[in-house]
Amino acid sequence: MTAQGITLAGRERRVAAPGLTLEGRGVLEERALFGPLTLALPAGRWTCLLGPSGAGKSTLLRLIAGLSTAVRLEGTVRAEDSAPLAGRIAYMAQTDLLCPWLDVLGNVTLGARLRGERPDSARARALVDAVGLAGREAARPAALSGGQRQRVALARTLMEDCPVVLLDEPFSALDARTRAEMQALAARLLAGRTVLLVTHEPGEAVRLADRLLLVERGGLSDMPLPDAPPPRAPDDAGTLAAQGRLFRALLGEGAPA
């Protein structure tokens, strides 16, 4: 297990990040959707899932998160520290899911307010600053660009201060430049947490992953990654070579080497 320290508003917050393991198979209307398989997320690292639509990527993420899904897991999800996962997982969706009637600060502190807790306003403001939106605290979502809205969603995810973070294609709707900026920002602010990212973009997966898994009907395949630590430079030779291997694997032109 790793511990991540984040300095915000002059304080140090410690987050214990356990490794996670999902074992079993997913069943939809008595038909096996995936598995049996074992998905292991290393503690304090980014694991990326990539594969064709319908292969079960988002379903795996939702099962770990404990979110509603039509798929039944015949198996287990457990943390390596044996502690319950409830309250230790944050989820960031493909859409920002901001409340249009709340300003930036209101959206960032929404989780605490829904739980009937007093929001930590100083921490919320520090997170808004950390994602590059200082001065926009009172702005409503309609006044923000798509990239800015995703920055608010990231700040809201961080506000939950959870050691495990699940990301379901959160940058897919952004333009290339904004997407690259958000990748770098997320890598920096989520460092030390146990992260699972579902993505359809090979370049994103290769850039961010400590472990990269290709999801196929038959199960999971580990894909090789460059030696350089993430976030990797998108134009680095090793990054481009790994991206090419991943494209070939997605096209069925050879098994992972």
Residue, then its C-alpha position, 0 to 999 in steps of 0.5 A: m500500500t502507498a501513501q500519497g501526500i497532497t499539500l493544499a491550503g498549507r496542510e498535508r493530507r495523507v491518502a492510503a492507496p491499496g491495490l485492488t483485485l477483481e476476480g470472477r466472471g460477469v453474467l448478463e441474463e445468464r450469459a457470460l459477458f466476460g471471464p472468468l478473469t483476474l483484474a489486479l490494480p497495483a497500489g498507487r499506480w495507473t492501470c488502463l483498460l483498452g479494448p473494443s466497444g462491448a468488451g466489458k471495460s466500463t462494466l468492470l469499472r462499474l462493478i469495482a465502483g459498486l455502481s448499478t449495472a445489468v451485469r452480475l459479478e460472480g466473484t469478488v472485489r477486494a482491497e489488498d489491505s482487507a478493509p471495506l471499499a465503501g467510502r474509498i472510491a471516487y468516480m469520474a464519468q465521461t460527461d462532467l455531470l455538473c449541476p447547472w444551477l451550482d457555481v464552480l465551488g458548489n459543484v466541487t463541494l457537492g459530495a459533502r453537502l449531499r452527505g450532510e457535511r460541512p464543506d471544507s471551503a479552503r480545500a475546495r478553493a485550493l483544488v479549484d486553483a490547482v486545476g487552473l480555474a482560480g477566479r472562476e469560483a462563482a461561474r456557472p457551468a454554462a459559462l465554462s468551456g468543455g475543458q474547464r467543465q472537466r477541470v471542475a469535475l476533476a476537482r470534485t473527484l479530488m475533493e472526495d479525497c479517496p485513495v482509489v479513483l475510477l475514470d470512465e473515458p473522462f477526456s474523450a469529448l475534448d479537443a486534442r490540445t485540451r485532452a493532452e493538458m487534462q491528461a498531464l493535470a490528472a497524472r500530477l494531481l492523482a499521483g500516488r492513488t490507485v487509478l483505473l482508467v477506461t479509454h478507447e484511445p491508444g495514445e492516452a493509454v500508453r501515455l498514462a499507464d503504469r499497467l496497460l491491459l487489452v480487454e478481449r472476449g477471452g480475457l485480459s492481455d498485458m501490453p508492453l510499455p516504455d521504460a519512461p515513467p508516465p505521463r510520457a511524452p506523446d512524441d517520444a520514440g518509445t511512446l510511439a512504438a508502444q502505441g503502434r503495437l497497441f494499434r496492431a493488437l486492436l486490429g488483431e495483427g499479432a499477440p502482445a509481445 
